[in-house]
Amino acid sequence: MTDPQSNLEWLEMRGDFIRRHIGPDREQIEEMLRFLKLEKLEDIIDKAIPKNILSAETASLKENISERAVLSYLRNLRGRNRVCESMIGMGYHGTIMPQVIKRNVLENPGWYTAYTPYQPEISQGRLEALINFQQMIIDLTGMEIANASLLDESTAAAEAMAMSRRVSKSKSNLYYVDQDCHPQTIAVVKTRAKAFGYELIIGDAWSDLNNHDVFGVLIQYPGTSGEIRDPQSVIDIAHEKAALVTVASDPLSLVLIKPPGEFGADIVVGNTQRFGVPMGYGGPHAAYFATREKYIRSIPGRVIGVTIDQFGKAAYRMALQTREQHIRRDKATSNICTAQALLAIIAAFYAIYHGPKGLKQIAGRVHRYMKIFATWLSNKGYEIETGTYFDTIVVKVPGKARRLLAHALEQDINLRFINRDHIGITFDETTTRPLIKKLSAIFTTTEEDLIDIATVDKTLTETLPASLQRQTTFLEHPVFHNYHSETEMMRYMRRLARKDIALDRAMIPLGSCTMKLNASVELQALSYREFSAMHPFVPLQQAQGYLQMITELEEMLCELTGFDAYSFQPNAGSQG
């Protein structure tokens, strides 16, 4: 045996990070080596890996650094990111995570280190939080069932296409995607359709759908342009063809507009990012998937259900697990990891904390601010091409789009470039009156012409037709009414966390999810505004810190695996 001190020196040589965050200490390592009859840790490699595949070369990776050095490095990276006020839209919005949720969930290892809830007896807290998420989605969409979350809106739409093919009675191989869907959604659906062997049609579903025999249709409500079109005619035409209709919807808009379920939609998908989850340069964010109860055996992802335990008490569990990847790989659908469950839980807590009245206030303010600004633009002679809208408009600016975007950037505002003649503007929960006034300076040349919000407010008329206004109630379950004070909310989250097993209390013998293995110093970056508040479609020069980090990670992974390049688009291995 070697001197026990040598293995301690090995740990110290590898840097403060490994010494702090790789669990076994000196005595435990020595005990393991004695049991295995080995002299040093490296001998395990010779025992475990066949010599014909063992490489003698040493990976040319950088040495490990201390936590203090990591924080310094992250400061430099975030300093290279430029965070502007985002009015780009496209399914990503500024949002405000309540501090009680940030402190007690996002930054609480009792929540972020807990493993995916396969074992209900040690997961009752998270399962209750996830069933709250499902109830929130069911209420907002007007559907009958929802799952516990999916990866993101684009892959949820792709899963909806696959499910439509499985359950549709149509013999067609054509899938119709409306052109007013978010471009990233169209791109992912294209990729999946090619892999599945489906033929895709992209056009105006309201005017063109009747000309095609399809097994499914995807529409956006509201559209990526902000336009809210009555989906009833599209749904009726599709059902005549035995096709299923998927509606992609922004959950905050569904607080004010008629839910897709009331029109007869078969599937509703979307992104819950704007319910308190930072944009984070594109994710991860928990998507949602809702459908009719008759399709429950075909819904992808995980469904949380209520059962009765051996003592006759209600208990939560994951239902329909046979679709999980580890059980039926050939027929498996989307999986979600711990990080996705965490984000779904944050979105659910956001709805619980605000309740239906709070959500109405937030959605109403966003919509009213947009009406004020759109009215002011019209009064200034600009043509608003979006007739019916919630939070997004398209403005016609003949030949001036790039100049106006550059002018907006001088004010630290990002707008959406559509083409040289059109720009998009999206408001969100973070939009304020001073920001609206600053935005108005982009469209006028004199101080006197800046928007007077109070004056314009008195002239507003309703832009949402009565047929599209929400009339039904939502979030009526007591959980959405009982925890609106910070103290009650904190106690509720604590009660749920105490029902779980996470790394803050015990070892978790299952899985390899990286979320629970993250050190505090790694998670600290989640709260940095320069990382969390960045829209994924900002100009690349604003995201140099992110791009450097991604590039360096790719180089390290290529060095370790021998591959030439990596893609970081999938936010989960299940989508790889």
N, C-alpha and C positions, 0 to 999 in steps of 0.2 A: 504494500500500500504506500501511496505517496503521502507526504506531509499534508495533514488536513488543511493547513494554511494555504496550500496551493489553490484549492478550489475557491476559497474566499478571495484570494488575489485575482482569480479569474473573473469573479463577479465584479470586483472593484474595477478591474481593467476594462470591463465592458461598459462602464459608465454608470452614472448615478441613476439614470432612468431604469435600466434593467435591474439594478440592485433594489430599487424601490418597488418595481412593478412585476417582477417575476417572482411568484409566490415563495418557493422553497428558500429557506435560509441556509447558512453554512452547515448547521447540525443535520438538517433534513437531507441535504445533498449527500453528506457523508454517510448517513444511514442508508440512503438508497443505493449508493455505490457499494457499500459493504454487502447489502442483500443481493445485489446483482453480481458480486465478485469482480468488480471493475475498479481500476485505479483512478480514472479521471472521466469527466463528462464526455469528452470526445470519443472515448471507447464505445459509447452507445451507438455511435454512427457505424462503426465497423461491424457491430453485432446486428444492427437492424437493416442495413442497406447492402444488397448483394454487390460484390466487388465489380461485377461486369457493368454496373450502371453507376458506380460511385466515381465522381469526378475528383481529380486531384487538384484541380485549379481552385484558387480562392476568388470568390466574388469580389469585384472591385467596387465595393460600396463604401460610403463614408463611415467614419467611426461614429459610434453612439455619442450623444452629447447630453449634458445635464438638463434638468428641468428649467433652470434659469436660462440656459442657452436656447432651449426650445422657445421660451416666451420671448426672448430677444429676437429670435429668427421670425417668429410670427408677427411681432411688431413691425419688422421690416417688410414682410409680405403684405400685411394689411395696409401699410402706408403706401403701397403701390396701387392699391385699389382706389378708385374715385367713385364715391357713392353720391348719386344725384337723386333728386325727387323723381320717382318713377311714375310716368303717366303713359307707359307703353301698353299695359293691359295684356291681351292675349292669354288670359287665364292665370296671370301672376299679378298679385296686388300687394301694396303696402298694407300692413296690419299691425295691430297693437296686442301683443301678448300680455294679458294681465299679470302684474308682478306676483300675485299670489300663486299663479300657475307656473310662472318661470322659476320661482324660488322653490316651490314644493313638488314640482313634477320634473320639469326639464333638467334642473340642476340637482335632483334628488336621486341618489343611487338606489333607493328603494323602488324607484320606478324605472330608471334607465338601465339597470343591470339585471332586471328580472327577465327570465327566459320566456320564450313564446309559450302560451298557456296550453301545452299538451296535457299537463297533469292538473286537472281541475281542483283537486284537493289542496294544492298549494298555490292556486291562481285565482281564487274567488274575487279578490279586489280588482284585478285587471279585467277579469271576465265581466264583472258588473259595469266597469267603465266602458268596455267595448259594447255591451248590450245597450248602454246609453247612447253610444255612437250610432248603432243600428236604428234605435228609436228616433233619433234626431233626423237621420236620413229618410226614414219611412215617412215621418211627418212632413218634412220639407218637400219631398218629391211627390207625395200623394200615392206612393206605391204600397204594396202589401208586405214585402219582405226586403231586407237589405243584408249585405254581408258585413264583416267586421273591418274591412278596408282592402284596397288593392294598391298597387305600386304607385301609379300616377294616372292622370286622366287619359293620356294617350293609350297606354296599355290596357286600361279599363275599356276603352272604345274598341280596341282590337279583340279583347276577350268577348265583348258583346257581339262582334261580328261572328266569332267562332261559335258562340252559343246560338246565335240566330240560325246558323247553318244546321246545328244539331237538332233544333226543335221545330224549325219551319217545315211546313208541308209542301212548300214549293219545290219544284224539280229544277229550278234555275240555278245557275252557277254565278250569277251576277249580284254584286253588292253595290248599292248606290250611296255615295257620300256627297252631301251637299257642299257646295263650294264655300259657304260661309262658316265652315268649321275652322277651328284653329289650325294653322299650317303644320304645327308639330304633331297634331292628332292625325291629320291626313297623311303625313310622312310615315308614321308608325303603322297605320292601317294599311298603307301601300305595301310596306315590307312584309307584314303578316299575310296579306292577301296573296302575295307572290309565293310565300312558303306553303300556304295551304292549297294553292292552285285555284284560287278564286279570281274571277275577272272583276275589275273595279271600274266603276263609272263615276266621274266627278263632274257635277253640273248643278243647275238650279232645280232642286227637288220640287219646288212649287209649280214650276212651269213645264218640267221635262219628265218627271217620274212616270207619268201615264204612258209614255212611249216605250217603256222597258219592262220586261218580265224579270223580277228580282226576288231574292230570298230574304233580303234585309235592306234597311235604310238607316243612315246615320244623319241626324240634323243637329245643329247647335241652336240653343235657345236660352239666352240671347246669343246671336251670332258673334263671330269674332269682330265684325264691323260694329257691333253694338246693336244692330237692328233686331227688334223683337217681332217675329212674324208668327201669326196664329198657325200652330202646327196641325190643326184639325183636318184640313183638306189633305195634307200629305199622309197623315195617319189613316184616313179613310181609304185613300187610293191604295196604300200599301196593304192594308188588310184585305181588300178585294183581290189582291194578287197572292194571298196567303203568306205575305212577307211580314217580318217583325220590324218594328220601328224602335230604334234607339235614339234617345234624346240626351244630348250632353248639356248639362245645365250648371250654372254658377249658383251655389247654395244660397249666397246672400241675396241674389236677385229673387229667389223663390220665396223670400219673406214678403215681397210686394206683388209678384206676378203669379198668375194661375199656375199651379203645379202641373207637370207633364202627365201625371197619373190621371188627372181629371179629363184630359183629352183622349185617353185610351192608349197612351204609350205602353210598349211592352217592356222596355228596359230604360233605365235612366242612369247615366254615369256622370261623373264630374270630379272636381278636385276640392278638397276641404282646406286648402292652404290659407285662404283668407280668413279662416276661423282661428286666428291667433298664431299661425305657424309662419316663421320668417321665410322670405323668398329663397335665400341661401344659394343664389346663382343657379336655381333650377331644381333644388330638392335635396334630399327626398321629401315628398309630401304624400300624405295618405289620400288616395282616391276613394271614391265610393261607387257602389254598384247596387242598384235596386231593381226589382222585377216583380212579376206576378207570382202568387203563391203556387200556381200550377206548374211553374218552372223551377221549383226549389231544388229538384234533383239535378238540375243542369247549371245552377248558378256557380260561378268560379269563386275561388278564394275560400274564406272561412266564414261560417255562420255560427254565432253564439246563440245557444238556446237555454231554456230553463227546464230543469228536471226536478225530481223529488229524491232526496237522499234516503239512506237507510233509517233515519230517524223521522221521516215524514216531513222534513223541512225543504223549502225551495232552495235549489242550488243551480249554479251556472256551469255550463260545459260547452266545449266545442262540439258542434253537431256535424254530421255528414263528412267525417274525416276521411272517408275512403277516396276522396279526390285529391288528397295531399300527395305531394311528389314522392314521399318516401314509401308510399303504399302502392300507388298505381302509376308508375313512371310513364308508361306509354299513353295513358289517358289523363294525366294530371293537368290541372289548370294552374292559374297563378298562385304562387305562394307569397306570404308576407313574412318579414323577419321581425325581430324585436323592435328595431328602430321604427318600422312602419306601424306596429301596434302602438308604440309610444306616441306617434304623431296623431293617430286616430283618437287616442285618449285625450291629447291636448285639445283637439278640435271639439270633442264632446264636452270637456270641462269648460271651454270657452262658451259654448251654448248654455251650459248649466249656470255659469256665473252671470251671464247677461240675461238669460231667460227670454221668453218671447217678446216682452216689452222692450228689453234692451236691444235685441236684434232689430226690432222694428224701428227703433230710434236710430241705430247705426245705418241701416239700409235707407231709411227715409232721409237722413241728412246727406248721404252720398248722392242719392237721386236728386234731391232738391238743389244741391250745389251744382250738379251737372246741368239741371234745367236753367239755373241762373246764368251760368256761363254760356250755354248754347243760345239762350235768348239774347244775351249781350252781343255775342258774335253775329247773330242774325241782324241785330239793330245796326251793327257796324258794316253791314253789306256782305258778310261772308255767307256762303251757301252751306247749310248743314244737310248732308246727304242721308243722314240717319233720321228716319221719320219717327219711329217709336223706339225709345231707348231707356235703359236703366242707369248705367254709369259710364257709357262709352259712346262717343260720336265720331263720325268721319267728316272732316271739314274740307271743302274744295278750295284750294289755293293755287290757281293756275300758274304753273312754272315756278312757284315760290317755296316748294316743300323743303328743299335742302337748306335754303337760306333761313327759313323759319326755325328749322331744327337746330341750326348753328346758333341762332339768336337765343333759342331756349336753353341751349347748353351753356351759354354765357351766364344764364341765370341759375345754373345748376339744376336744370329740369330736362328730363329725357321724354320726348314725344315719340310716337310711332310713325316711322316712314313707310308709307304704302306705295306711292309712286311720286313722280315729280309734281303731280297736280293734287295730291291728297295726303293728308296727315290724320292720324288717329289720336284722340285724347281720352284718357281713362282716369276717372277719379276713384278714390277709395277711402277707407276709414281714416287714413292719415292726412287727407286733404283738409287744409284749413283756409280760413278767409284771407289771411296774409299771403298764402301761397297762390290763391286764386287771383289776388290783385297783382302779384308778381308775374303770373302767367299772362294776364291781360296786357302787360307791357310788351309782350312779344308781338301782339297783333295791332298795336297802335304806336304812334310816333310822338305823341305829346302827353305830358303829365295830366292835363285836364281831361283827356279821353280815357284814362284808366277806369276800370269798372267800379261803379258804386253799387255794392252788393245790396244794400238796403233798398235803394231806389228800384233796382231791377226786380227784387223779390216781390214788390207790390204789384208787379204787372204779370206775374206768372199765370199760365193756364195749364190744365192737366194734359200731359202728353201720352199717358197710358190709357187706351180705350177701356171702357168698362168691361168688355168681354175678356180682357187680358189681366184685369186686376184680381188679386187673390181675395176670395170671400171666405174661405174656410180657415178655421183655427188650426194651430199647430203647437207642438211642445206643451201639451196639456198634462203630461205625467207629472206627479208631484216633485220628482227630482229636478225638474227645470224651474221650480218655483220656491224651493226651500233654502237655497244656498247663495243668496245674492250679497251677503255681507262677507268681507274678507275673512272674518273669524270663523263663520259657519262653513265657508268654503274650505278653509285650511283644515278644519276638524273633519270634514267629510273625506277629503283626500287622505288624511292620516288614517282614518278608519279603514279605508279601502286598502291602503298600503300594508297595514298590519295583518291583513288576511293573506298576504303573499309571501313567498320565499324568494329573496333576491340575495345578491352578494353582500349586502350590508348586514345580513343575518346568518348566512350559511353558504356552504358550497353548492353549486349547481352542477350535477353530474351529467347533464345533457348538453349536446350541441356545441357549436363552435362560433356562435354569433359574435361578431366583433364588437357589437354595441356594449355588451356586458364586460368586455375585456379592456375597454378604453380607460386610460388613466384620467384623472381630473384635469391634468394639464392639457391633454388632448381635447377634452370637451370644453375647455374654457373658451376656445375660439368660436364656439357656437354662439356665444353671447356678444362677440365683437360686431359692432354695426357694419364695419367695413367688409365683413364676410356675410353677415345675416341679411342685410338690407339690399343686396344687389340683385337686380332683375337679370334673368338668364339671357336676355336679348339686348343687353347694352352694347354699345360699340366696344370692340376688343381693346382699344386703348384705355378704357376705363377699368379693365379687369386684369391688368398686368400681374398683380399679385397672385390672383387665382390661376392664371395661365402658367406662371412660373412654377407654382406648386404642382399643378397637374402634369406639366412637362417633366419635372424632376421625379415625380412618382412613376411616370411611364418609363423613364430611363432605368429606375431601380427594378421595376417589374420585368422589363426586358432583360436586364442583366441576370436576374435570378432564374428566369424561365427559358431564356434562349430565343424568345420570339422577337420579331422585328418591330412590332407596334402593338398598342393596346387601345381599345375603345373604352371610354368612361361614361358612355351614354346610359347603359342600364344601371339603375340604382339598386339592383339586387341580383344576386346570382341566379335566382329563379327566372330572370328575364334575359339572361346571357345568351 
